[in-house]
Amino acid sequence: MADWTYDVFLSFRGKDIRQRFIGHLYKALCRRGFHTFIDDVEIERGEDITRSLLTAVENSMIAIPVFSENYATSSFCLDELVNIMECAKTKGQIVLPVFYDVDPSDVRNLRGSFGEAMEKHEERMKLKEDKERLEKWKMAFMQAANLSGFHFKLGAESECEFTEKIVKTVSKWIHHTCLYVSDQVVGLESQIPELNLLLDVESSDRVHMVGIHGIGGIGKTTLARAVYNSIADSFEGVCFLGNVRENSITHGLVYLQQMLLSKLVGDERDIKLGDVSEGKKVIERRLNRKKVLLIVDDVDRLEQLKAVAGDSVWFGSGSRIIVTTRNKGLLTSHGIVRTYEVEKLNDKEALDLLRWNVFKTREVDPSYSYILNRTVAFASGLPLALEVIGANLFGKSKDEWESALDQYKRSPKREIQEILKVSFDGLEEEEKKIFLDFACFFNGYRSKYVEEILRAHHGFCPKNSMRVLIDKSLVKIEDDRVMLHDLIQDMGREIVRQESEDPRGRSRIWNFEDAKRVLEQDKGSHKIEIIKLAFPKADEKLNWDGVAFIKMNNLRTIDINKGDFSDSPKHLPNSLKVLKWRGYPSQIFPFDFYPKEIAILWLPDSSISSLISFFQKQKKFMNLRVLNFRNCQHLEQIPDLSVAPHLEELSFCWCKNLTEVHKSVGLLNKLRMLDAKGCCKLRSFPDLMLPALEQLRLSSCSSLESFPEILGKMESLTKLELECTPIKEFPPSIRYITRLERLELWHSKIVLLPSGIFLMKELKCLRIRNCDGLLLHSQEKVEEQISSVVFSNQQHFDFRNCNVSNEFLQRSVPWFVNVKELNLSSNSFTILPACIEGCTFLKVLILDYCGNLREVGGIPPNIEKFSARRCISLKSLDLTLLSFTKDCYFLKELILDGCENLEEIRGIPPSIEVLHAPSSTLLTSSSRSMFSNQVTLNPKF
C-alpha cells in the first residue's frame, strides 16, 4: 500500500470553525490514533506555509475539506482544494467532503455565500492566468460536491454524534485488512509492476477487468494477494473472494454473491437472496456507483464469473476486477482482454525459495550446490512443489537427499502429483489417514469442526497429526480454516482412487456420482470407511431400496446433506461413529441399529419423530458427545439421556412440536451447550445442575413462562439467551449461575426478579426490554445482601419499555450501586428516587421518553451523561442536587431535547460540554455566555 505520511488532512476556513468543530474533530481523530494534519499544529515556524501545506496534502491518505459559510472567501483554501482534487485523481487520495451548515447544492452550483465569494474573486482577478485559476476553483467545487460526504445542519444533531460518523468512516478506510503474503515469496518483484500496468489504477474513468492465469500451484493467488495489498487504499470498498471453485460447489453461487455484498456493502445481515438472478440485480444496484477492488480467486466455470462480476457496468467508475483461473479460455469467453500469465520461477528464484524452505536462510554451504540444482530441476519452477519438497528435505543428510531425489526421478516427470506424493509417503500411518481425510472431505472447513469430526471418526485427537502436516507444507491453517492447495488435494484424492478402480473398493467416497452408484446398485463393501453425499441439484433423486449400507460393516462416518431418497434406510451400520444426515427421511431408526461407539448424531431438518426406543435399547452410549435434532418438526419428546453421560452438545432448537424434555437433560455433567431455541410448545424445562454448561439458549420459546430451578453451582455458564421468551419469574436459585456475564430477556409479561440476580458477581449486562412490568421479590436482611453487591462487576443495566413503576425503582435502585450505565427509557414512573445518589459508579443515565416523569429527586455524584429526551411532564431540573467541588467536575453532557414543559435548569456545573434544551428554558446559577460553544437551545416543541 502507499507510504503516506499522514492519515488525514483537514482543510477548512479558520475563522469560521477552528475553535469549535475543527478542534473537536481533530481531537477525536487523534484519540483514535490517526496521524492528522492541521495547519497550526504541524507546520513549524519559519517554513513556507504554502509549500508545507502542498507537501502535507500530497502525503495524506485522506483529505477532509470542511465547507463552511466563508470557505470560498479564502483564495488560500481554494488553491488547497484544487490540490486535493488533483491528488485524488493522480495518487488515489480519498476525499471526504464535509458540508458544515451549508447546502451541498450551493457548493456544487456556487450559490449563496459561495456564489457571492466567487463573484468578488472575479471582480479583482482580471488577468488570463487569474481566469484559469478561477476555473480550477469552480471545477474543484463541483468535483468535491459530487462526492459522497457528510452534511451537518445546526440543531439537527449534535456535533459529537456528527464527528463520530466522520471518525467511523475514516476508520473504515484506513483499516483495510492486508491479506497474508509470506515475506519469503520470491518472483513478485518483477510480476507486480507488470500487473499494475494492466490494472492502470490511476485511470478512474472506466472499469477494468484483468485476468491472471496459469497452472495450479504457480502462484496466481499469491500474486493477486500481493497486488491487493499494494492498491487497496485507492478504493472505496475491497473484497477478496477466495476459493470460488470450491465454495460454489459446497455452498452455491448465491452464497458467493452474499459474501461479496457483505464485504463491499458492509454488515448486510438483512440481504437474503432468493436466487442467482436476484443476486445479480442486487449487486449491480448496490455497487454501480461505488469504486471497488474485487478479486475473484480460482474460477473454473463461466457461471461463477457471471454470478459475481457479470458486467463492468455493475461497478462504479475506477473499479478494478481481478480474476484468477487455470483456464485462459474462460477469461476470453467473459470478454476479459487484459490478461497476465504467471510464469514459473527462473532457476535463481527457485534456488532462493528452495534454500529458504530447506535451510531457513539463503546463505548455504557451496557443497550443496549440486543437489540443490538437481532439486530445482525436478520441481520445474513450480513454487508449491519447491515449498513441499523443501519442507520434506528439511533436516535431512545429503545421502537422504540423494535417495529422495532418486525417488523423485523415478516418478513420471510430467506428473507433479507424484513429486508431491513423496512427502505423503514420509508420513506415519495416522498422519496419512488424517491427510487423506483432509484432501477428500475437509478442504476449506473450519479447523475446530474438522478436529471434532476426525476425533470421533478415528478415536484419537488429530491435532498432532495436523501439526506434522502443516510442517510438511501439505496443509495450512488460514483464517482458522484447513486449507490445501489444489495440487495437494488432487494428489490425496488420486491416492484414494488408486486403492481400486471400483469406488466400492475405496476407503473414502466423496464424489456424488460414485456415492450414488454405490447406494443405488447396492455395491457397498467393508472397504468403505467414510461416505459423503452432497446433492448437486435440488431436483436430484436417489433411487435405492434402503439396504445398501448392509455390506458396509466397517463404515464409520456417513455425511449426507439432504436430498430426495426414494425410500427410507432399512439398515445402518452399527460400526458408525459419526452419523450426519441433514433431512434424514425416516421417522425412526432401523430396528437393528445399535451403534455402541457413536460419537456424533447430527440429524437437523429430519423426519425423526421418536428417539425413545433408540436410547432404551442401549444401556450406555459412552462415546456420544454431540446430539443435534435442530428443526425436526415431528419430534415431540427428548427422552432419557442418562445413557449418554459424556454428552457435550445437545440441540433441539426450532422443534416446534416438542412438548417434553426429560429431567435427565438437566443432570448431564459434561454438557457444554444446550440449545432449545424456538421450541414454541415447550411449557416447562427440567431443573438444572449442569456444572460444565457454557451456553444455554431458550430464546423464542413462546410458551415457556417459568425459568428452571438451579440445583447447584453452575460456574461455566456466562451467557443466557431468553429473547422473546415470556419468562414471568426467575427463581432465587438463579444466583447459583455464579459466572453469568450477560442476561437478556425481551418481550415478556410481568417479570418477577429475585434480588439474588443482583448478587451475581460476574454479571456485567442485564437487559430486560419490552415487558409488561417488573417486580422485585421481597427479601429479608436487604441491607446485608446489598452490602455484598459492592463486590459485583455490574456494568450495564437496561430496562427500556418495561412499565417500571415508582415502587420498583425505590426498591431496586439500591441494588444498582456498581452499575456504570443505566437505561430506564420509555417507562411509566413519575419520580426518580433520591436513593439513586448512592449509585456512585454510575456514569450514564438515560431516561428518554419517560412521559410521566415529573420529578428528579436525586442525581448520582459522578454522572457524566444525563439524558431525558421527550420527558414532557418534567418542569424543572435541579442540578444543585449534584455534588461537586471546585476542582472536580464530572457532568459533561446534558440532553433534554423535546422536554416541552421544562421551565428551569438550576445549578449547571462548568464542566458541561454539551447541553441540549428547549430555547425557553431558564438557565440559572451560571451565565449562558459561559457555555456559548457547547449549548444548543432548541425551539420549544
Beta strands, then each sheet from edge to edge (+ up, - down):
strand 1: 6-11
strand 2: 36-37
strand 3: 60-67
strand 4: 94-95
strand 5: 98-100
strand 6: 150-152
strand 7: 208-213
strand 8: 237-241
strand 9: 292-299
strand 10: 320-325
strand 11: 338-341
strand 12: 476-478
strand 13: 481-483
strand 14: 508-509
strand 15: 530-534
strand 16: 541-542
strand 17: 557-561
strand 18: 564-565
strand 19: 578-582
strand 20: 600-602
strand 21: 626-628
strand 22: 637-638
strand 23: 649-651
strand 24: 660-661
strand 25: 673-675
strand 26: 695-697
strand 27: 719-722
strand 28: 742-746
strand 29: 750-753
strand 30: 765-769
strand 31: 773-776
strand 32: 796-798
strand 33: 821-823
strand 34: 831-832
strand 35: 844-846
strand 36: 855-856
strand 37: 865-867
strand 38: 876-878
strand 39: 893-895
strand 40: 904-906
strand 41: 914-918
strand 42: 922-923
strand 43: 935-938
sheet 1: 2+ 1+ 3+ 4+
sheet 2: 2+ 1+ 3+ 5+ 6+
sheet 3: 8+ 9+ 10+ 7+ 11+
sheet 4: 12+ 13-
sheet 5: 14+ 15+ 17+ 19+ 20+ 21+ 23+ 25+ 26+ 27+ 28+ 30+ 32+ 33+ 35+ 37+ 39+ 41+ 43+
sheet 6: 16+ 18+
sheet 7: 22+ 24+
sheet 8: 29+ 31+
sheet 9: 34+ 36+
sheet 10: 38+ 40+ 42+
end
